[in-house]
Amino acid sequence: MGSGGHFAYTVGQRVDSEWRGRKVHFTPLMQEALPIMRGALIVVALRQETITYKALSIAIDQRYHYRQLGDPLDVLSQDCFLHNEPSLAALVTRGDTSQPGEAFIGDATAEQEACYKYWADRRRS
């Protein structure tokens, strides 16, 4: 996330989702919802917890239905990676399995642990 709490993207920009091999359109709704989502997920990381897709949807005032969080989470992950942060998207899990959705790529447990450490270290500094 760029300085001043703004994402590195502008409305209308196509954000490269490197791990999916496609681009995601950065929308006005993403511009509104992603800072709230990021803040909620940082709190989750500081608590060393995970959050369900449904609970995250509620945390962002249902700006996105819980089944429509894929693209926003891809953009959030890309922004995290641009700023050398672990992906906060790893903290979002299915209610029935307590695991990230099938679309999550990578080692979710390792990424969750990286989030917990990264944000705990930021809190101490």
Contacts in CASP RR format, 6 or more apart in sequence:
PFRMAT RR
TARGET T0000
AUTHOR 0000-0000-0000
METHOD contacts of the structure
MODEL  1
MGSGGHFAYTVGQRVDSEWRGRKVHFTPLMQEALPIMRGALIVVALRQET
ITYKALSIAIDQRYHYRQLGDPLDVLSQDCFLHNEPSLAALVTRGDTSQP
GEAFIGDATAEQEACYKYWADRRRS
1 7 0 8 1.000
1 8 0 8 1.000
1 35 0 8 1.000
1 38 0 8 1.000
1 79 0 8 1.000
1 83 0 8 1.000
2 8 0 8 1.000
2 83 0 8 1.000
5 35 0 8 1.000
6 35 0 8 1.000
7 26 0 8 1.000
7 30 0 8 1.000
7 31 0 8 1.000
7 34 0 8 1.000
7 35 0 8 1.000
7 75 0 8 1.000
7 79 0 8 1.000
8 79 0 8 1.000
8 82 0 8 1.000
8 83 0 8 1.000
9 15 0 8 1.000
9 26 0 8 1.000
9 30 0 8 1.000
9 31 0 8 1.000
9 75 0 8 1.000
9 79 0 8 1.000
10 26 0 8 1.000
11 26 0 8 1.000
11 27 0 8 1.000
11 28 0 8 1.000
11 31 0 8 1.000
12 25 0 8 1.000
12 26 0 8 1.000
12 27 0 8 1.000
13 25 0 8 1.000
13 26 0 8 1.000
14 23 0 8 1.000
14 24 0 8 1.000
14 25 0 8 1.000
14 26 0 8 1.000
15 23 0 8 1.000
15 24 0 8 1.000
15 25 0 8 1.000
15 26 0 8 1.000
15 74 0 8 1.000
15 75 0 8 1.000
15 78 0 8 1.000
16 23 0 8 1.000
16 78 0 8 1.000
17 23 0 8 1.000
17 24 0 8 1.000
17 74 0 8 1.000
17 75 0 8 1.000
17 78 0 8 1.000
18 78 0 8 1.000
19 105 0 8 1.000
20 74 0 8 1.000
20 105 0 8 1.000
24 71 0 8 1.000
24 74 0 8 1.000
24 75 0 8 1.000
25 71 0 8 1.000
26 75 0 8 1.000
29 63 0 8 1.000
29 64 0 8 1.000
30 71 0 8 1.000
30 72 0 8 1.000
30 75 0 8 1.000
32 63 0 8 1.000
33 60 0 8 1.000
33 63 0 8 1.000
33 64 0 8 1.000
33 72 0 8 1.000
34 72 0 8 1.000
34 75 0 8 1.000
34 76 0 8 1.000
34 79 0 8 1.000
36 59 0 8 1.000
36 60 0 8 1.000
36 61 0 8 1.000
36 63 0 8 1.000
37 56 0 8 1.000
37 59 0 8 1.000
37 60 0 8 1.000
37 72 0 8 1.000
37 76 0 8 1.000
38 76 0 8 1.000
38 79 0 8 1.000
38 88 0 8 1.000
40 51 0 8 1.000
40 56 0 8 1.000
40 59 0 8 1.000
40 60 0 8 1.000
41 51 0 8 1.000
41 56 0 8 1.000
41 76 0 8 1.000
41 88 0 8 1.000
41 89 0 8 1.000
41 91 0 8 1.000
41 92 0 8 1.000
42 88 0 8 1.000
42 119 0 8 1.000
44 50 0 8 1.000
44 51 0 8 1.000
44 88 0 8 1.000
44 91 0 8 1.000
45 88 0 8 1.000
45 91 0 8 1.000
45 115 0 8 1.000
45 116 0 8 1.000
45 118 0 8 1.000
45 119 0 8 1.000
45 120 0 8 1.000
46 119 0 8 1.000
46 120 0 8 1.000
46 123 0 8 1.000
48 116 0 8 1.000
48 120 0 8 1.000
49 91 0 8 1.000
50 91 0 8 1.000
50 92 0 8 1.000
50 93 0 8 1.000
50 98 0 8 1.000
50 112 0 8 1.000
51 59 0 8 1.000
51 91 0 8 1.000
51 92 0 8 1.000
51 93 0 8 1.000
52 66 0 8 1.000
52 92 0 8 1.000
52 93 0 8 1.000
52 94 0 8 1.000
52 95 0 8 1.000
53 66 0 8 1.000
53 67 0 8 1.000
53 69 0 8 1.000
53 92 0 8 1.000
53 93 0 8 1.000
53 94 0 8 1.000
53 95 0 8 1.000
53 101 0 8 1.000
54 66 0 8 1.000
54 95 0 8 1.000
56 66 0 8 1.000
56 69 0 8 1.000
56 92 0 8 1.000
57 64 0 8 1.000
57 65 0 8 1.000
57 66 0 8 1.000
57 69 0 8 1.000
64 72 0 8 1.000
69 92 0 8 1.000
70 103 0 8 1.000
73 89 0 8 1.000
73 92 0 8 1.000
74 89 0 8 1.000
76 87 0 8 1.000
76 88 0 8 1.000
76 89 0 8 1.000
77 87 0 8 1.000
77 88 0 8 1.000
77 89 0 8 1.000
80 86 0 8 1.000
80 87 0 8 1.000
80 88 0 8 1.000
80 89 0 8 1.000
81 87 0 8 1.000
85 118 0 8 1.000
86 111 0 8 1.000
86 114 0 8 1.000
86 115 0 8 1.000
86 118 0 8 1.000
87 111 0 8 1.000
87 115 0 8 1.000
88 115 0 8 1.000
89 100 0 8 1.000
89 104 0 8 1.000
90 100 0 8 1.000
90 104 0 8 1.000
90 108 0 8 1.000
90 111 0 8 1.000
90 112 0 8 1.000
90 114 0 8 1.000
90 115 0 8 1.000
91 112 0 8 1.000
91 115 0 8 1.000
92 100 0 8 1.000
93 99 0 8 1.000
93 100 0 8 1.000
93 101 0 8 1.000
94 100 0 8 1.000
94 101 0 8 1.000
99 108 0 8 1.000
100 108 0 8 1.000
END
